[in-house]
Amino acid sequence: MKNIFNAQWIKSPVPAYDCEFSFSKEFTSLKQVVSATLEATAFGVYFAEINGERVGNQIFAPGWTTYRKRLQVETYDVTAMIKAQNKIVLNVATGWKASRHFGRYCGNDSLGYKEIAALCALTIEYADGEKRIITTGGDWKCEKGKNIYTEIYNGYIYNPAYVDSNPVQAVVFERNKNNLIDRQGEKILEQERLEAKEIIITPKGETVIDFGQNLTGYVEFKIKGNKGERAVISHAEVLDAEGNFYTDNLRSAKAQAVFICDGEEHIHKAQHNFFGFRYIRLENWSDEVKKENFTAIVVHSEMKRTGYFECSDKRVNQLFSNIIWGQKGNFLDVPTDCPQRDERLGWTGDAQVFVKTASYNYDVEKFFIKWLADLRAEQTGWGTIPHVIPCVFDPDDGSSAAWADAVTICPWQIYLTYANKELLKESLESMKKYLEFIDEHSYDGIWCNSWHFGDWLNLDGSSPEDCSKGTDKNLIATAYYIYSTEILMKAMALLGEDTAEYAAKREKSIAAFRREYMKNGRITPEYATQTACVLAVHFGISDDIAETAKQLNELVCECGHLKTGFVGTPYLLHALSDNGYTETAYSLLLREEYPSWLFSVKMGATTIWEHWDGMREDGSMWSTSMNSFNHYAYGSVADWLYGDAAGIKIDESKPAFEHIIFAPLTDGRLTYVKAAIESRRGLVKSEWKTENGKTTYTFTVPEGATATVILGGKSTEIGSGVTEMTE
C-alpha cells in the first residue's frame, strides 16, 4: 500500500442515501503492461470492476473496522485485466458504515454518517519503464447503480434495467488518510453452495423454500418474470407452530431481496447484502417455482477448519454440527452475536465465552488479531471497553464484567492456541488500562460501582422483560476482575514484567469475595446460584474448591438441569468434571428436555439458539423482541467436548500443543468419542472406545511435540506418533 495516499476521497454530490453509487473512470493504455496493481477502499462496502470484469473474489470489502481509526485497504493484482481501452468502476453501497446503528458516535469527520465514499489508486508499470498512477479525484464520474436501494438490515432492491439518466462528476472531499491500513483480517468469501431441499406451501398459502440449514449468506436464483414485476424474496430462520413463515424475531429488519423484472432471464445474487436464514418466501413470483432455480450461498470469513468431534450419540453430533454452523454464520469479519435481525454486532461477551471453542474449530488467529486491534482502538481514555466492537453505541456505556473482559480473555486464548506472544505484547497496556478502570470503581476489593449485564439469559430470574436478573452482578464482576487479573499476571510474567502489584490486588479481591459471598467454602444462601458456584470454582476463588464444587453439584441435582446464562454456561461442565462430578456433567450434556443443549436439537435446530427455549415444544416462541436462532455463545460447550470428553488439553507452559495433556473422561452412555485438532504443529487426536467393559484409547501426537496421558489417576509420558492404551 503506497500510491493510494496520493488519491482523493470522492463521494456523490447527490444527497441520496441507502443506494449504490458507481464511481468510474475511462482511460487508454496502449503500451505493453508489465504489472498493474489496484489499491482500493471505501466508506461502505464495495467491489471493483475493470472492463466489466469483477476484481478479486472478496465480498463486503473493506470489511468492518472502527473506521475513524482503522480502514483496511485491499491490494489486487490486475495485470491481466488491463487492455488498450479501459474502464475502472468502484461500486459502493452502505454496508455497515451507513447502517442505522452507525450514528453520531461513529461519524467520519467531513463525511456524514449516512454518506458513502471511495478511494483507489491504479498503478501500471510498462515494459519501457514508465509508471502510471490513476487515482480517484474530481474527474471521476458518479452515477446511481442498479442496486437502487440497499441497507444491511432491510435488504436491497435490484433493477437490472436501471441506468442513471443524469450521471455527474464525483465530489472530492478532504479527509486525513492516517487511518488507512493494509488488510489485517481474513477475506470474506463465498464458501459453500446449498441446494434447495423442499418447496413448501404453508397453511397461509405462501410459497416457501427450505434449504435444510440455518446459514448466513444469500440466495442465487434464476428469474425472468413479467416486465415491471417486483419479485420479493423474504428470509426467515424458522416456521411457526402452524408451519407458517416466521419473521417476528427479525424485529425491524425487513431482510428482503427485491428484483424488478425486465422480461429477460437473469441469474442473480446479492452484491452488498447478507441474510441469516433457512427458509425463503417468494412473493410476486410469476415463474414456475423449481428447486433447481434456487441455491443458498454460504458466506463467512476465510478460516481453515481445524477441529472435529464425533461420538456414539447422534444428538451430540448434531449439536456439534450446530456449533460449527453457528461459528460460520457469525464469523463474518467480526464475531457477531447473530446474523439475521436488526443487530449483527460484534458483542464482546459472546466473543470471549466462545473464543476457545472458536480457536479449536477453525484457525481464527488472523480473525481475532484484526478484531482485537479494533477493540484496543475503541477502548476509551479511562479504560472502558464498549459492549460491541466496532462500537456503534455511546462508548461511555461500557464496561460490563464478562463483556469487557474480552480484552484479557481473547488475547490470552489466542496465545494458548497459537503461541502468539506478539498479540500479548500489543494487548498488555490495554489490559492494564481496563483493570485500572475497575480499581477506580471498586470498594474494598469488590467491583460494585458499574452497570453490568450479569448472567445474561440465565434461568434463575431472567424473563423477556429483564434478562440480567439472577446471580448477583457485583459477585460476577468481582470474580471476573480476579480472573482477568490472573490473566494479566500470566501475560506480564511471560513478557518479563513484575506482577507483585497485581498479585496484591488480586489477593485483596479474593479475600473480599470470600468475605462477602462465602462461608465455610460455600456460597452463602442469599447468593447461591449455579453460576456463583461455577465462578468461585473455575476461577480458583473459593478457599475450599471441593466444597464449592459439591455445592454446585447439589444445586444442579436438586433441580435436575442447568440454570446458567452467558456467564456461567461456558464453565459449568468444567467446574463439575474437574472436581469429580463427571457423571453430572455428562447428564447435563445428554439431557434432551428443556433446558439443555439437546433440547434445541430435538426441536430440529441446525444452529445454536440464543435462548434455551427459543422455540417451545408447542411451537410458541420465547419472545419476539430478542430471539435469535443462530447465536453461537452457548456453543462454547464444544471446548468441553474437546477438552474433557475427548480429553485434549493445552499445557499453558508450552502453548500451541507443544506439550499436550490427554485426560479423557468416559461415560457409560457413550460407546466411543473421537476428536481431532489440526494445530500449528500438526494433528492432535484423541479417541476412546468401550467394548465388553474395556476401554481402548488412541492418542496422536504431532512430530516435535510431547504429551502426558492421565488415566485412572496415573500419568504416562508419550512422544510423537500414535499411542494405544487400554483400561
N, C-alpha and C positions, 0 to 999 in steps of 0.2 A: 504494500500500500504506500503510494508516494504521490502520484500525479493528481489524485482526487483532491488534494489540498489546494490545487490551483483552480478547481471547478467552482462554480457559483450555485448556491441553492436556488431552485426555481419552484414556483407554485403557479396555480391558476389565478388569473385576475378576476375570474367569475366567482362570486360568493355562493358556491353550491357545495353542499355537504352530503355525506353518505352516498357518494357515487365514485366511479372510477374516472381517473384522468389519464390520458395518454400523452406523454411528452415525447416529441420526435425531432429528429434532425436528419436531413439527407446530405450525403457527401460522395465525392468520387475518390477512387483510389486506383490509379492507373499503373502503378509500378509493382514490381514483384514484392510480395509481402513475406518477410522472414518470421515475424511474430506479431500478434495482436492481443492485447490484454485489456479487459474491461474491468474497471473498479466501480462498484455501484452500491448505493444505499438509498434509503428513503425514510421519511417520517410517514409511516403507514406500512403497508406490505406491497411488494412489487414483484413483477417478473419482467425481464428484458427480452427483447426480440431484435434480431438483426436480419434484415431482408426476409421478414415473415417467419423466421425460424426461432423457436424459443431458445434462450441461452441457459444452459445448465439444466439440471433436474431438480433443483432445490425449490421448495414451495414455502410460501409465507415468509420469504426473506424481507428484511434482515433479522427476523425473529423479534423477540420481546425482551427488552432490557430497560433499565432506568435511563430513558433516552436523554435526559438532561445531562447526564454524566458519561454515558456509555452507549454508543451507537455503532453497531457492527457493520463493517464493510466487507463485501464479498469480492474476491478477485477471480475472474473467469478467463480461461484461455479461449479466445475466439478466432484464432489464426485462420482456421479452415472456413470461417463464415464470411470473411471479407471478399467482396467482388469489386468489379470496376465501378458499378453504380450501387450505392448502399443507402439503407435507411435504418437507423437505430431508433428503437422505441422503448420507453420505460412506462409500463402500465402500472399505475399506482392506485391503491384503494385504502380504505380507512384502517382496516385491521385492528390491532389492539390500541394503536396510538390515538385514534379518534373515536374510541368506543364511548359509550355513555358513562363508563366509570372514570375515564381519564381525568376530566375535571380540572379545577384550579390548582390542585396540589401537584399536578404533573405537567403544567403548561411549559411551553418551549420558547421562552424569550420573545422574539419578534414574530413567532408563528403562533396563531391562535390554536387552542387545543382541539378544535374540530377541523382544522385545516391539515392538508397533506402536502408533501413536497418531495422533490427528487434531487439527487446529486450523483454525478458519474463522470468518469474520465476514461476515454478510449485511447490507448497508446498503441500506435502502429509503427513498427520498425521495418524499413525497406532494405532490400539487398544492397542498395548503393550507400547505405549508412545513414540515410535520413531518418529522423524520428519525428512523427507527427502526433500531436496530442489534441483530441477533440473533447471538449468539456461542456457540461451544461452551462447555459447562460441565456441571455435575453434574445438570442437568435433561434432558440428552440420553439417549435410550435406546440400549442396546448389545445387539446380537444377532449370532450367527454367521450368515455369509452362505451363499449357495448354492455357493460355492467352498469345499467342506468341507476341502479340502487344497490348498495352493498353495505352491510353492517354486520359486525361479527356475531351478534346475538340473534338478530331478526332474520338474517339470511341475505338473499340477493334477488334481483330481477334482471334477467339477461335478455337482451333483444338483439338477435343476430343481424337484423336488417338495419339497426340504428347506425346512422352516420351523422356526426355533428355538422350541422349546416353552417356553423359560424366559428370555425377554429380561430384562435387568437394567439398572439405571442405570449410566451411564458413570462412571468414577472420574476425578476431577481430580487432576493431579499438578503440582508446581511445577517449572518449568524456565525459565531465563533465555532471553528471546527475542532476544537481541542477535545471534544467528546468522541471523536472517531477512533475506532479500534479495529484491528483485523478480527475476523470472525473467531470467536473464542469457543462457542458452543458447538454442539453437533448440528449438522444439517437436518432440516425437517424434510422428509421424503414420503412418497407413496411407497408403502411397504408390502401390502398384500391385496389380493382381489378375491372377494367372496361372491359366489353366485347366489341368486335369489333362491330360497328354499321352498316357498309356498306363496300362492296367491289366495288371499282370504277375502271373502265378502262378509263384513261384520253384521251383527244384528241391526245396525242402523242403515245397512245397505251400502256402506262405503267400501271402496276397493283398497285393500291394504296388502303390502308385500312384506313378508317375513324373511330376513336374512339369516335367522337362526343364531345370531351372535350380537350382543351389545358391543358397539365399537365406536371409534372416533374416526371421522373422515367425511366422505361424501359419496353420492351415487353417480356413476356414469350411466347414461341412459340414451337410447335411440328414440327419436321422436320426429314426427312430421306434423301431424295435426292440421287444422284448418287455419288459413292465414288470419292473423289477428287474435287467435285464441290465446288466453293466458293459462297455460298448463301449470298446475301447482303441485309440488311435492312437499309434504309436511313430514316432520321427523318425530319419532317417539321411541321411548325405551321399552314400554310395556303396554299391554292391553288391560282394560279394567275388568271388574268382576263379571261383567256381561260379555266380555270379549270385544269391546269397542276400543277404538283408537284413543289413547290417553295422553294428554299433554298438559294437564293442570300443574304437574310438578316442574314444568319449564318456567313457571311464573310469567314474567312479561316477555320472555324470548319467543318470538314467532317461529324461529327455526324453519324457515321455508325457502325452497328454491323455486323461483317462478321463471318459466321460459315462455317468451312471447313468440308464437309460431309464425313463420313466414311462408308456409306452404311447401318448403323444401325439407328433405330429410337431413337430420343432424345427429351426430353422436356428441353428446355434451357432458361436461362435468364442471364442478365449481372451480374457480380460479383464485379466489381470495377468501373463501369461507370454509369452515368445518362445522360438523354437527356431531352430537352424541346420540346414537340411535341403534335400534334393532329393526324397527318397523318404519315403513314409509306409507303415507296415504296419498293416493292420486286423486286430483280434482280437475275438472275440465279437461279430461283426457279422452280425446275422441279416437285415438289409435286403439287397435286391439292390444290388450294388455298381455304380454308374453313374458315369462320369466327370463328368457334369454336376452331380453332387451334392457335388463337392469343388472348392474354389477356394483357392489359396495366396495369402495376403495379405502383401505385402512391406512391412516397416516399417523406418524409419530416421529420423534427424533431418531436419528440413526444410532442404534445401540446394538451391540453384539449380544446375542443370547448366550448366557454363561451358566445358568442354573437350571437343574432338572430334579424333579421329585416324583416318585411313584410308590404306591403301596398296594396292599391287597384289598383295600376298601375303595370301591369306585366313587363313593361320595366324596372322600377326601381328595381323590384325584381330580374330580370336578372342581372342588374348592381351589385346588392349586391352579387349575386352568383359569378359574375366575380371577385369581390373584395376578396371573400373568397378563390377562386381558385388561385388568384394571390398571396395571402399570403402563401397558401400551397406550391405553386410552387417555391417560393423564400425564404422560411424559411427552408433551408436545411443546418443546423448547423451555417451558418452565414446569415444575411439578404442581399441576393444578389440583384443586380439590375435586372438580367434576368437569366434564366436557360438554354438558348439554344445556343447562339452564342459563339464566342471565347473571352468571358469576364467572366460572372458569378462571379463578385467580390462584396465584402461587402462595397458598396458605402455608405458613411456616410450620404450624403444628402438624399438619398432615405429612409434610416432608420429613420432619425429624423422627416421627414414630415409624416411618416406613423405610428410612434410608438404609438400614442394614439389610432388610429383605431386598430392596431395590438393587443393592450392590452385589448381591448373590445371584439374583435373577438375570441381570444384564450388566454389561460393562458401562457404568454410569460415571466414571471418573471425570471425563471431559464435561459431561452434562452438569455435574454438580460444581465443578470448578467455575463454570460460567455463572450459574445461578448464585453461588456464594459470593462471587465478585459483586453482583448486584446487591446482595444482602449487605455487604460491607459498605457499598456506595450509598445505600438508603439509611444506614444507621445514623441516628441524629447526633448532634454535638454533645448531648448529655447522656448518650449511650444506649438509648432505647432502640429496639428493633421493631419496625412496623409489622402488623399482623400478616400482611401479604407482600410478597416480593415478586416483581416490581410493585412499589407502593402506589395504590390508587386511592387510598383513604388519607385522612389527616394523619401525618406521621406522629403527631403528638398523642395519638390514641394508644400507642404501644407503651409498655411491653407486657404481654401476658405470659406468666410462667407456663412452661411446656410448649409455648409457641415461639417466643423469643429465644428459647434455649437451642433452637436450631443453629444459632451462632457458634455454639460449642459442640453439640452432638454431631452435626453433619460433617464438619471438617475432621473430627476425631474418627468417625466411622470410615470415611474415605481414606484416612491414613491407615487404619487397621486392614482394610480390604486390599489397598493398592500400595501401601508403604509410601504414600505421597507426603513426605516430610515438608516439602516446599509449601504445600497448602496450609500446613500448621503454622509455618512462619508468617505467611500472608494473613492468617486469621488471628494471630496471637493478640495483637493490640486491640482488635475488635472484641475479642473475648474479655479482655481485662476491662475495657470500657463498659461493657454490659454489666459485669459484676460490680463495678464501681457504682453504677446506677442503682443496683439492688441495695448495696450498702447504704446509700443515701435514703432509701425508702424502707429501711428495716429498723426495728426497735428491739434491742437486747437479743439479737440473733434471729428474730422472726421477721420474715418479709411480710409486712402487714399493711403497707400504705400504697397499694396499687390495685388497679382493676384487673380481674382475671377471667378467662373463660371457664376455669375449673375443669372438672372431669366431664367434659362436653359429651352430651348424649348418653350419660350413664343411666342406669335403671334404679338408682336409689331415690331419686326425687325429681328427675327431669320430666318435662312434658313439652308438647309443642309450643306452649307459651313461654317456658323457661328451660332451656337445655343445659343450664350450668349448675342447677341445684344438685345437692348430693354431698360428696366429700368436701370438707372444709377447705376453702380456697387458700387460706393462709398456710394450712398444713401442706397442701400441694406445692405452693410457691416456695416454702422453706425447703422442702425435700428437693425440689429441682435446683434451688440455689446450691445446696450441698453437693448434688450430683455434678452440676456444671463447674463448681469449684474444683472438684476432684479431676474432672477432665482437663481443666486449665492447668492444674498442677502437673499432670502427666505430660502435657504438651510442653510446659516450661522446662521440666526435667530433661526431656528429650533434646531441647534446644539449649541446654546448658545454663538455665536461669535458676536463681534461688527461689524456692517455694515457701519459705518459712512464714512469710506474712499471710499467704492464703491458707496455709495449713492451720494457723491460729484462728482465722476467721471461720474456717470450716468446722473446727472443733467447737467453737463457740455456738454455732448454729445447731450442731448435732446435740449439744447439751441442752440448748433451748427447746429443740424439737422433743427430746425425751421428757423434759420438764413439763411442757405444755400439753403434750398429746399422748404420753405413755405412762404406764405404771406396771412394774413387775414384768417388763418385757412384752407387754401387750398394749395395743392402742386402747385408750380409755373408752368406756361405753358411749359417751356422747360424741366421739369422733370415729367410732369403729365402723369402717366400711371395708369392703374388699380392696378398693383402691388404696385406702390409707395403709392397710397392711402390706399390700404389694410394694408400695414405695419404700416403706420402712425396711422391708426385707431386701428388695432388689438393689436399692441404693446403699445398703450396708449401714443404715442409720440406727436400727434397733440395737440395744445393748444385749439382747438375747434373741438372735435371729431364729433359733429353733422354736422358741416360744411364740414369736410373732407369726412364723410360718404355720405353726399349729393353729393359731387363732384364725388365720386366713383359711386354712382347710376347713375349720369348723364353720366359718361363715358361708363357704361355698356349699358344704354338705347340708347345712341347715336349710337352705332354700333349693338346693339341687341344681343350681345353674349360676352362670356368671351374672354380675350386675355392673360390671365396669364399663367406662366410656373411653374416650380418646386417650386419657392419661393412664388408666390402669390396664387396659386391654393388652398393649404390646408386651407387658412384662408379667402378666398374670400366670401363664403356664410355666414360665421360667421360675417364678418365685415358688411355685409348688414343686416342680420336678427337681429343682436344685436342692430341695430340702426334704426329700424323702417321700413326697406325695405325687409320685409319677402316675399312679392309678387314677387319682383325682384329675390330674392334668389331661390324661387320655379321655376320661369320661366327659370332660368339657369339650374336648376336640371332637369326639364322636357323637355327642348329643345332637339329635335331629329336631327335637321340639324347640319351639321358641322359649327363651332366647338362646341362640347358638350360631356358630359359623355355618353349620349344615342345614339350618332352617331355610336359609335363602336358597341353598342347593336343592332342597326338597321342593321349594316353590318354583324351581325352573330357572334360577338365576344363572347368568353366564358371565357376570362380573360381580365385584363386591358391592354390597349396598351401604349406604350412609347410615341407615338405621337397622337395628336388629330385626325390626318388624316393619320395614318399609312397605311391604305388602303383607297383609294378614291372610290367614288361611281361608277366610271367606271372600278374599279378593279386595277387601277395603284397604285404604291407604292410611299410613301413619299420619300424614298431613299433606296438604298441598303446598305449604309455604316453604318447606325445606326437606325434600325427599328425593335425593339422587339415587339412581340405581347403578351408578358407576363411580364409586367413591373409595379409593384404594386403602384408606387408613387401616381398617380392620384386617386387611390382608397382611399386616405385619406378623400375623401368626406363622407365616411361612418361615421366618427365621428360627422359630421353634421346631418346625418340621426338619429344616436343615440341621440345626444345631443340637437337638435333643432326640427327636425320633430317629434321625439318621446318625446323629452324634458327631457332626463335623463342626469343630470349634477352632477359632483362631487363637494362637498364643500371642498375647499382646506384646510380649518381649521380643517376638520375632514375627512381625506382621506380614501380610500378603502371603500367608500359608507357607512361610519358610519353615516353620515348625507347626505341625497340626496336632490337635488333641482330638482323638476319636473316642467318644464316650456315648455310644448309642444306648437308648433306653427302650427296651422291648415292652410289649403288652400282648397278652394272650388273645386280644380281639383282632390283632393283625397277624397275618402269617408271614408277611415279608414287607420290607421297606428298603428302598434304594434311592440314593441322591448323589448328584454329581455337581461340582462347581469347577468351571474352567478358569483357573486362577492365572495370575501373571506367570507362575512357574510351570503351569501345566495342569492336567486333570487331577482333581482331588475327588475321590469317590468312596462312598461307604454303602455297604449292603448288608442286610441280615435277613435270614430266612429260618423259620422254625418248622421242623417236621419231626413227628414222633417224639416230642418232648425235648429235642435237641436243637439248639440254635447255632447256625453257622454264620460267621461274619467274614466279609471280604473287604479289605481296605486297599485303596490305591493311592500311592504317594508319588508325586512327580519327581523327576530327576533333580537332584540337588537339594531336596527337602528331606526332613525327618519327621517322625511322628511318635506320639505317645498314645498307646491304646489303654483305655481304662475299662476293664470288665470285671464285674464282681468285686470291686474294691481293689483289684490288683492292677499295677501298671506294668506295661511292657513297651520297650523302645523298639521301633522298627525303622527301616530305611526306605529308600525309594524302591518302587516296584509294587507288585501285588502280594499281599499277605493274607492268608486264610487262617481263621481261628475257630474253635468250637467251644461251646459252653453248655 
